[in-house]
Amino acid sequence: MRKFVVLHCCLFFIVSSTFSQNLHLFNEGERIVFLGNSITDGGHYHSFIWLYYMTRYPDRNIHVLNAGVGGNTVLDMYKRLDGDVFSKNPTTLVVTFGMNDSGYFEYNGDNGAEFGEAKYQETYENFKLMEGRLKGLSATKIVMMGGSPYDGSAEIEDNTALKGKNEVMQRIVAFQKKSAEENNWEFLDLNEPMTAINRKYQENDPGFTICGLDRIHPENDGHMVMAYLFLKEQGLTGNVVADFEVNASKRSVVRSENCEISNIRGNKESLSFDYLAYSLPYPLDTIPRGWNVKKSQADAMEYIPFMEEMNREEIKVTDLAKGGYKMFIDGEEIGTWSSDALSNGVNLAAETRTPQYQQALSIMHLNEIRWEIERNFRDYAWIQFGFFQERGLLFANNRASLEAVDKETANNLWLRIHRDNYARMMHQSFRETQQAEMDMLISKIYEINQPVKRKITLVKI
């Protein structure tokens, strides 16, 4: 891991506008289900959101569940509501679609505009079916989420942009917003702010995109942008890990937020105190994860003010003797700062060597393993609803099911890819074991994410 340097970007005003809270905060015991296509199915944004809650609200035990299926349109999602979505008993259901609904290659044909209009009308009609079902969920909060954009402006080698596709997607977002207003549902849009980031960075780098090299599937950095935009709409701007100030000469606590400072000892040249933060810093993964992925979650810090707005663990120590100071936490050397820097404040959440960051990092790794297991269930859902449902074999999980798969694998690449996973997941005992492993991981996360009292020591060099 590396120390995270906070970057100041001229784009911040785009995603750091006036405080708002269009989405409710997740409360203890909530089950949040994200319903979508492949961007949700194989993506990390929902996992990154849950990781925020795991570290920022250690006593708020929630469950975030993936209900994405690759290739889905809103009509496909409608068809699996009962078997794959409502069966998860969501207290909050986040609904996003539009990428597959809006179509693809015909945009660059002779009748691209007419094609786009036809796809828009088809999507609207199919959405009305979905809307009718969602209106009946009196005990479930509904969030309409305008999906991440198709990036038609990036210059990408061997990938000709589809003209007008994202404009149709934005029209789909518009009727999602209208539906949310009419039904008193919550709403946020990912398309517009992500498009703004792309266009701003493309001014200097025409090949830049946070939507992936296929213009469709964001890499880890794009998914972190999505998570940030979601958390921002929950009103979490300014929500600190901890924020405190200690006066060295008086050995007193000037102020403290979301933490306790006690047992202050020493003087202006050597100071120690106990520090109990009620939250953990958010750990940022520096490894690009996924097939052919180039960018990591941490790379998103260049585009969004997440560190400034949502990941501050601020230590301020005033009235120290002038000079440099080494900081130790639980005996581990963290770094060296001047008395002026400590007086102005240091963001410990950017220091990956702290014991509290390492504690958070273990949670990140456990959550990543949980995500990988959950992906097996999503691949299982793909074959159930994308192949078996139309053949009358939904959840049959018998010899006839596997034979039906094997009969078609030669002509269906995606079926070949999912075949081995299905051969395991078709057995109830295997699914139960996988679920038990996920439950164990979640239980362990909510065991090790609890606050730990640390000892901070400052020694003058």
C-alpha positions in Angstrom: 0.0 0.0 0.0 1.1 3.6 -0.5 0.5 6.9 1.2 -2.4 8.6 -0.4 -1.6 12.1 -1.5 -4.7 14.4 -1.7 -4.9 15.9 -5.1 -6.7 19.2 -5.8 -8.4 19.1 -9.1 -10.2 21.8 -11.1 -13.0 19.3 -11.7 -14.0 19.1 -8.0 -16.7 21.8 -8.5 -18.6 19.4 -10.8 -19.1 16.8 -8.2 -18.8 19.0 -5.0 -21.8 21.2 -5.5 -24.1 22.4 -2.7 -24.9 19.9 0.0 -27.9 17.8 -0.7 -29.4 14.5 0.6 -31.6 12.9 -2.0 -31.0 9.4 -0.6 -31.6 8.1 2.9 -28.8 6.8 5.0 -28.8 3.0 5.5 -29.9 2.0 8.9 -29.2 -1.0 11.2 -30.5 -4.2 9.7 -31.2 -2.9 6.2 -31.0 -5.2 3.2 -30.0 -3.1 0.2 -30.4 -4.8 -3.2 -28.8 -3.3 -6.4 -30.8 -4.4 -9.5 -29.0 -3.9 -12.8 -27.1 -5.2 -15.7 -23.5 -6.3 -16.2 -22.2 -3.1 -14.7 -23.9 -4.1 -11.4 -23.3 -7.8 -12.0 -19.6 -7.7 -12.3 -19.0 -4.3 -10.8 -17.6 -3.1 -7.5 -19.6 0.1 -6.8 -22.0 -1.5 -4.4 -19.2 -3.4 -2.7 -17.3 -0.1 -2.3 -20.5 1.5 -0.8 -20.8 -1.3 1.7 -17.1 -1.0 2.6 -17.8 2.6 3.5 -20.5 1.5 6.0 -18.4 -1.3 7.3 -15.6 1.1 8.3 -17.5 4.3 9.0 -20.5 2.8 10.9 -19.0 -0.3 12.6 -22.2 -0.8 14.8 -24.6 -0.5 11.9 -24.9 -4.0 10.5 -26.4 -3.9 7.0 -26.3 -6.2 4.0 -25.7 -5.0 0.5 -26.7 -7.6 -2.2 -25.9 -7.8 -5.9 -28.9 -8.5 -8.2 -27.2 -7.6 -11.5 -27.2 -10.0 -14.5 -25.1 -9.3 -17.5 -26.8 -8.4 -20.7 -30.1 -7.5 -19.0 -32.6 -4.9 -20.2 -35.4 -3.6 -17.9 -37.7 -6.2 -19.4 -35.3 -8.9 -18.4 -35.1 -7.5 -14.9 -38.9 -7.4 -14.7 -39.1 -11.1 -15.6 -36.8 -12.1 -12.7 -38.2 -9.8 -10.0 -39.9 -12.6 -8.0 -37.2 -15.3 -8.4 -34.1 -13.1 -8.0 -34.9 -9.8 -6.5 -38.0 -9.7 -4.2 -36.8 -13.1 -2.8 -33.8 -11.2 -1.3 -36.3 -9.3 0.9 -34.9 -5.8 0.2 -35.6 -3.0 2.6 -34.1 -0.7 -0.1 -34.1 -1.6 -3.8 -31.8 0.4 -6.2 -32.9 0.1 -9.8 -30.6 1.0 -12.7 -30.8 0.1 -16.4 -30.4 1.7 -19.9 -27.1 0.5 -21.3 -28.5 -2.6 -23.0 -32.0 -1.2 -23.5 -30.7 1.6 -25.7 -29.1 -0.7 -28.2 -25.7 -0.7 -29.9 -24.4 -0.9 -33.4 -27.4 0.3 -35.3 -26.6 3.8 -34.2 -23.9 4.1 -36.8 -26.2 2.8 -39.6 -28.3 4.7 -42.0 -31.2 5.1 -39.6 -29.4 5.6 -36.3 -31.8 8.4 -35.1 -34.9 6.3 -35.8 -33.2 3.3 -34.1 -32.5 5.3 -31.0 -36.1 6.6 -30.9 -37.5 3.1 -31.2 -35.2 1.8 -28.4 -36.3 4.7 -26.2 -40.0 3.9 -26.7 -39.5 0.2 -26.2 -37.5 0.9 -23.0 -40.2 3.2 -21.7 -43.0 0.7 -22.3 -41.0 -2.1 -20.6 -40.2 0.2 -17.7 -44.0 0.8 -17.1 -44.3 -3.0 -16.4 -41.5 -2.7 -13.9 -43.0 0.5 -12.4 -46.3 -1.3 -11.8 -44.6 -4.0 -9.8 -42.5 -1.6 -7.8 -45.6 0.4 -6.8 -46.8 -2.6 -4.8 -43.7 -2.7 -2.5 -45.1 -0.6 0.4 -42.4 -1.8 2.8 -39.4 -1.2 0.4 -37.7 2.1 -0.3 -37.2 2.5 -4.1 -34.2 4.3 -5.5 -34.1 5.1 -9.2 -30.5 5.3 -10.3 -29.6 6.8 -13.7 -26.9 4.4 -15.0 -23.3 5.2 -15.8 -22.8 6.6 -19.3 -21.8 5.2 -22.6 -18.6 7.3 -23.3 -19.0 8.4 -26.9 -16.4 11.1 -26.8 -13.2 9.3 -25.9 -10.7 8.5 -28.7 -10.2 4.8 -28.3 -8.2 2.8 -30.8 -10.2 0.1 -32.7 -13.5 1.2 -31.0 -15.7 3.5 -33.0 -18.1 5.4 -30.9 -21.9 4.8 -31.3 -23.3 8.2 -32.3 -26.2 9.3 -30.1 -26.4 6.3 -27.8 -25.7 8.2 -24.6 -28.2 10.9 -25.5 -30.9 8.1 -25.6 -29.6 6.8 -22.3 -30.0 10.3 -20.8 -33.6 10.4 -22.0 -34.1 7.1 -20.2 -32.6 8.7 -17.0 -35.1 11.5 -17.5 -38.1 9.2 -17.3 -36.6 7.4 -14.3 -36.4 10.8 -12.6 -40.0 11.6 -13.5 -41.2 8.3 -12.2 -39.3 8.8 -8.9 -41.0 12.2 -8.5 -44.5 10.8 -9.3 -44.1 7.8 -7.0 -42.3 9.6 -4.1 -39.2 7.4 -4.7 -35.6 8.5 -4.3 -33.4 9.3 -7.3 -29.8 10.0 -8.3 -28.1 10.3 -11.7 -24.7 8.8 -12.4 -24.7 9.6 -16.1 -24.3 13.4 -16.1 -21.5 13.8 -13.5 -19.5 10.9 -14.9 -19.9 12.3 -18.4 -18.6 15.7 -17.1 -15.5 14.0 -15.6 -14.8 12.3 -18.9 -15.2 15.5 -21.0 -13.1 17.5 -18.6 -10.1 15.1 -18.6 -10.4 14.5 -22.3 -9.5 18.2 -22.9 -5.9 17.2 -22.1 -6.1 13.5 -22.9 -8.5 12.6 -25.7 -8.2 8.9 -24.8 -9.2 9.3 -21.1 -12.4 7.5 -19.9 -13.8 6.2 -16.6 -16.2 4.0 -18.6 -13.7 1.4 -19.6 -12.0 0.8 -22.9 -15.2 -0.7 -24.3 -16.9 2.7 -23.4 -19.4 0.7 -21.3 -18.0 -1.1 -18.3 -16.2 1.2 -15.8 -13.0 -0.1 -14.3 -12.3 0.0 -10.5 -11.7 3.8 -10.6 -15.0 4.3 -12.4 -16.8 2.2 -9.8 -15.3 4.2 -7.0 -16.6 7.4 -8.7 -20.1 5.7 -8.8 -19.8 4.8 -5.1 -18.7 8.4 -4.2 -21.6 9.9 -6.1 -24.0 7.6 -4.3 -22.6 8.3 -0.8 -22.6 12.0 -1.6 -26.3 11.9 -2.4 -26.8 10.3 1.0 -25.5 13.5 2.5 -22.1 12.1 3.7 -20.0 15.0 2.6 -18.2 16.2 5.7 -18.7 13.0 7.6 -15.4 12.5 9.3 -13.6 9.4 10.6 -12.4 11.5 13.5 -11.4 15.1 14.1 -9.6 16.3 17.2 -7.3 19.0 18.5 -4.9 18.7 21.5 -3.0 21.6 23.1 0.5 20.4 24.0 1.5 22.9 26.6 -1.8 22.7 28.5 -2.1 18.9 27.9 -5.8 19.5 27.1 -8.4 18.5 24.5 -9.5 21.5 22.6 -12.2 19.6 20.7 -13.0 16.1 19.5 -15.5 14.7 17.0 -16.4 11.1 16.6 -13.5 10.1 19.0 -12.2 10.2 22.6 -8.9 11.6 23.6 -7.6 10.8 27.1 -4.6 10.2 29.3 -2.5 13.1 27.9 1.0 13.1 29.1 4.3 14.9 28.5 5.2 18.4 27.3 5.8 20.5 24.3 8.6 18.4 23.0 7.4 14.9 23.9 3.6 14.2 24.0 1.5 11.1 24.2 -2.2 10.4 24.6 -4.8 7.7 24.1 -7.0 7.9 21.0 -10.3 6.0 20.5 -11.9 6.7 17.1 -15.5 5.5 16.6 -14.8 4.8 12.9 -12.0 3.5 10.7 -10.4 5.2 7.7 -11.7 4.1 4.4 -9.1 1.7 2.8 -8.4 2.2 -0.9 -7.4 -0.7 -3.0 -4.3 0.0 -5.1 -4.5 -3.2 -7.2 -6.4 -3.2 -10.5 -8.8 -6.1 -10.1 -10.6 -7.9 -13.0 -9.9 -9.2 -16.4 -7.7 -6.8 -18.5 -8.2 -4.0 -16.0 -5.7 -1.2 -15.9 -7.0 1.1 -13.1 -7.4 0.6 -9.4 -9.9 2.0 -6.9 -7.3 4.4 -5.6 -6.8 5.9 -9.0 -10.2 7.6 -8.7 -8.8 10.0 -6.1 -7.5 12.1 -9.0 -11.1 12.7 -10.2 -13.1 13.0 -7.0 -12.7 14.8 -3.7 -13.4 11.7 -1.7 -10.4 12.2 0.7 -11.3 15.8 1.4 -15.0 15.2 1.8 -15.5 11.7 3.2 -12.2 10.3 4.4 -10.7 12.7 7.0 -9.1 11.4 10.2 -7.8 14.8 11.3 -5.2 15.1 14.1 -4.2 18.7 15.1 -1.7 19.3 17.9 -1.0 23.0 18.7 1.5 24.8 20.9 4.4 22.4 20.3 8.0 23.5 20.4 9.2 24.5 16.9 10.8 21.7 14.9 10.1 18.3 13.5 8.3 15.5 15.2 8.1 11.7 14.7 4.7 10.2 15.2 4.2 6.7 16.6 0.9 4.9 17.0 1.0 1.9 19.2 4.8 2.0 18.9 4.7 1.9 15.1 6.5 4.8 13.5 4.1 6.5 11.1 5.9 9.5 9.7 7.6 12.9 10.4 5.8 16.2 10.5 6.8 19.8 11.4 5.2 21.5 14.4 3.5 23.8 11.9 2.0 20.9 9.9 0.7 19.3 13.1 -0.7 22.7 14.2 -2.6 23.0 10.8 -3.8 19.4 10.9 -2.7 16.0 9.4 -5.1 13.6 7.7 -4.2 10.2 9.2 -6.6 8.5 6.7 -4.0 9.1 4.0 -1.4 7.3 6.0 -1.5 3.6 5.1 0.9 2.5 7.8 -1.3 3.4 10.8 -2.7 0.5 12.8 -6.2 1.7 12.2 -5.6 1.8 8.5 -4.2 -1.8 8.6 -7.3 -2.8 10.6 -9.5 -1.3 7.8 -7.4 -3.0 5.2 -8.1 -6.4 6.6 -11.8 -5.6 6.3 -11.3 -4.6 2.7 -9.7 -7.9 1.8 -12.4 -9.9 3.5 -15.0 -7.9 1.7 -13.3 -8.6 -1.6 -13.4 -12.3 -0.9 -17.1 -12.0 -0.1 -17.6 -10.2 -3.4 -15.9 -13.0 -5.3 -18.1 -15.6 -3.8 -21.2 -13.5 -4.5 -20.1 -13.4 -8.2 -20.6 -17.2 -8.3 -24.2 -16.6 -7.4 -24.6 -14.0 -10.0 -23.2 -16.3 -12.7 -25.7 -18.9 -11.5 -28.5 -16.3 -11.8 -27.3 -15.5 -15.3 -27.8 -19.1 -16.5 -31.1 -19.5 -14.6 -32.8 -16.4 -16.0 -30.8 -16.0 -19.2 -31.1 -19.6 -20.4 -33.3 -21.9 -18.3 -36.3 -19.6 -17.7 -37.4 -19.5 -21.3 -37.0 -23.3 -21.6 -39.2 -24.1 -18.6 -36.1 -25.3 -16.6 -35.9 -22.5 -14.1 -34.3 -23.8 -10.9 -34.8 -27.4 -12.1 -31.1 -28.1 -11.3 -31.3 -31.7 -12.6 -29.7 -33.8 -15.3 -31.9 -32.4 -18.0 -30.7 -28.9 -17.1 -27.1 -29.8 -17.5 -27.8 -31.7 -20.7 -29.6 -28.6 -22.1 -26.5 -26.5 -21.4 -24.1 -29.0 -22.9 -26.3 -29.2 -26.1 -25.9 -25.4 -26.7 -22.3 -24.6 -25.4 -20.7 -25.1 -28.9 -22.8 -22.3 -30.3 -22.9 -20.0 -27.2 -19.7 -18.5 -25.8 -21.3 -17.1 -22.7 -22.9 -20.5 -21.9 -19.5 -22.1 -22.2 -18.1 -19.6 -19.8 -20.8 -20.2 -17.2 -21.0 -24.0 -17.6 -18.5 -25.1 -15.0 -19.8 -22.7 -12.4 -23.3 -24.0 -13.0 -22.2 -27.6 -12.7 -21.2 -26.8 -9.1 -23.9 -24.3 -8.2 -26.7 -26.6 -9.3 -26.1 -28.6 -6.2 -27.9 -27.2 -3.1 -25.2 -28.4 -0.8 -22.6 -26.4 -2.7 -24.8 -23.2 -2.7 -25.4 -23.6 1.0 -21.6 -23.9 1.6 -20.9 -20.8 -0.5 -23.6 -18.9 1.4 -22.2 -20.1 4.8 -18.7 -18.9 3.8 -20.1 -15.4 2.9 -22.0 -15.3 6.2 -18.9 -16.2 8.0 -16.9 -13.4 6.3 -19.5 -10.8 7.0 -19.7 -11.9 10.7 -15.9 -11.6 10.9 -15.9 -8.2 9.3 -18.4 -6.9 11.9 -16.3 -8.4 14.6 -13.0 -6.9 13.6 -14.3 -3.5 12.6 -15.0 -2.4 16.2 -13.1 0.6 17.6 -9.7 0.0 19.3 -8.0 2.4 21.6 -4.6 3.5 20.2 -1.7 5.3 21.8 -0.3 8.3 19.8 3.2 9.6 20.7 4.9 12.6 19.3 8.7 12.9 19.8 10.7 16.0 18.8 13.6 15.2 16.5 
